[in-house]
């Protein structure tokens, strides 16, 4: 009983200290000068948006800004903003502002590291360039994936290798992709599927289940998803001329 009383006293003291500390750290009171600064900063960056409320957060030097039903977080100096799951650095350039998506930058490097570990022997590969290549999440049924596939000669002419990961969840699609993989001319068989042609049904050891796991790890859910050599992501179809220009730059 005595031991329990001591524990209760310790708990009360601890909670009191925590409450006082939290009270010092977190307050909704924001000075007029700080409100004016952040409002001005946000209006300069997003001139068409009207801001409803600014308040402190439990994290030092981070402020919460409300506009309509949306919420963004900004640093006290207005140099960084956190919106829609992305941390962005804000820098003045001329009369406007430039955003550097730090979250996407980290994601790009992570995707590049993951994709670069996959050997060509586990993918459908067109071309043999050692330097310039793109990784593409595709499937055999989507129209824009077929359109991209028709562009492959343009990429090969520019010495750019295409490395395909194939999204194949449906059993029927998976059987077709496996058949192409097991064919004596893998690329020709896969191209026939892209043209909605039938190929001979075959089965053998294959990496198609691995493709599904890798696609899930990357976190993309649409096709085509095009990954440039630096890991940057293009969602949906883009002309080969535009993609080649991005690779060169």
Secondary structure in CASP SS format (residue, H / E / C, confidence):
PFRMAT SS
TARGET T0000
AUTHOR 0000-0000-0000
METHOD secondary structure of the structure
MODEL  1
X C 1.00
X H 1.00
X H 1.00
X H 1.00
X H 1.00
X H 1.00
X H 1.00
X H 1.00
X H 1.00
X H 1.00
X H 1.00
X H 1.00
X H 1.00
X H 1.00
X H 1.00
X H 1.00
X H 1.00
X H 1.00
X H 1.00
X H 1.00
X H 1.00
X H 1.00
X H 1.00
X H 1.00
X H 1.00
X C 1.00
X C 1.00
X C 1.00
X C 1.00
X C 1.00
X C 1.00
X H 1.00
X H 1.00
X H 1.00
X H 1.00
X H 1.00
X H 1.00
X H 1.00
X H 1.00
X H 1.00
X H 1.00
X H 1.00
X H 1.00
X H 1.00
X H 1.00
X C 1.00
X C 1.00
X C 1.00
X C 1.00
X C 1.00
X C 1.00
X C 1.00
X E 1.00
X E 1.00
X E 1.00
X E 1.00
X C 1.00
X C 1.00
X C 1.00
X C 1.00
X C 1.00
X E 1.00
X E 1.00
X E 1.00
X E 1.00
X E 1.00
X E 1.00
X C 1.00
X C 1.00
X E 1.00
X E 1.00
X E 1.00
X E 1.00
X E 1.00
X E 1.00
X C 1.00
X C 1.00
X C 1.00
X C 1.00
X E 1.00
X E 1.00
X E 1.00
X E 1.00
X C 1.00
X C 1.00
X E 1.00
X E 1.00
X E 1.00
X E 1.00
X E 1.00
X E 1.00
X E 1.00
X E 1.00
X C 1.00
X C 1.00
X E 1.00
X E 1.00
X E 1.00
X E 1.00
X E 1.00
X E 1.00
X H 1.00
X H 1.00
X H 1.00
X H 1.00
X H 1.00
X H 1.00
X H 1.00
X H 1.00
X H 1.00
X H 1.00
X H 1.00
X H 1.00
X H 1.00
X H 1.00
X H 1.00
X C 1.00
X C 1.00
X C 1.00
X H 1.00
X H 1.00
X H 1.00
X C 1.00
X E 1.00
X E 1.00
X E 1.00
X C 1.00
X C 1.00
X C 1.00
X C 1.00
X C 1.00
X C 1.00
X E 1.00
X E 1.00
X E 1.00
X E 1.00
X E 1.00
X E 1.00
X C 1.00
X C 1.00
X C 1.00
X C 1.00
X H 1.00
X H 1.00
X H 1.00
X H 1.00
X H 1.00
X H 1.00
X H 1.00
X H 1.00
X C 1.00
X H 1.00
X H 1.00
X H 1.00
X H 1.00
X H 1.00
X H 1.00
X C 1.00
X C 1.00
X C 1.00
X E 1.00
X E 1.00
X E 1.00
X E 1.00
X E 1.00
X E 1.00
X C 1.00
X C 1.00
X C 1.00
X C 1.00
X H 1.00
X H 1.00
X H 1.00
X H 1.00
X H 1.00
X H 1.00
X H 1.00
X H 1.00
X H 1.00
X H 1.00
X H 1.00
X H 1.00
X C 1.00
X C 1.00
X C 1.00
X H 1.00
X H 1.00
X H 1.00
X H 1.00
X H 1.00
X H 1.00
X H 1.00
X H 1.00
X H 1.00
X C 1.00
X C 1.00
X C 1.00
X C 1.00
X C 1.00
X C 1.00
X C 1.00
X C 1.00
X C 1.00
X C 1.00
X C 1.00
X C 1.00
X C 1.00
X H 1.00
X H 1.00
X H 1.00
X H 1.00
X H 1.00
X H 1.00
X H 1.00
X H 1.00
X H 1.00
X H 1.00
X H 1.00
X C 1.00
X C 1.00
X C 1.00
X C 1.00
X C 1.00
X C 1.00
X E 1.00
X E 1.00
X E 1.00
X C 1.00
X C 1.00
X C 1.00
X C 1.00
X C 1.00
X E 1.00
X E 1.00
X E 1.00
X C 1.00
X C 1.00
X C 1.00
X C 1.00
X H 1.00
X H 1.00
X H 1.00
X H 1.00
X H 1.00
X H 1.00
X H 1.00
X H 1.00
X H 1.00
X C 1.00
END
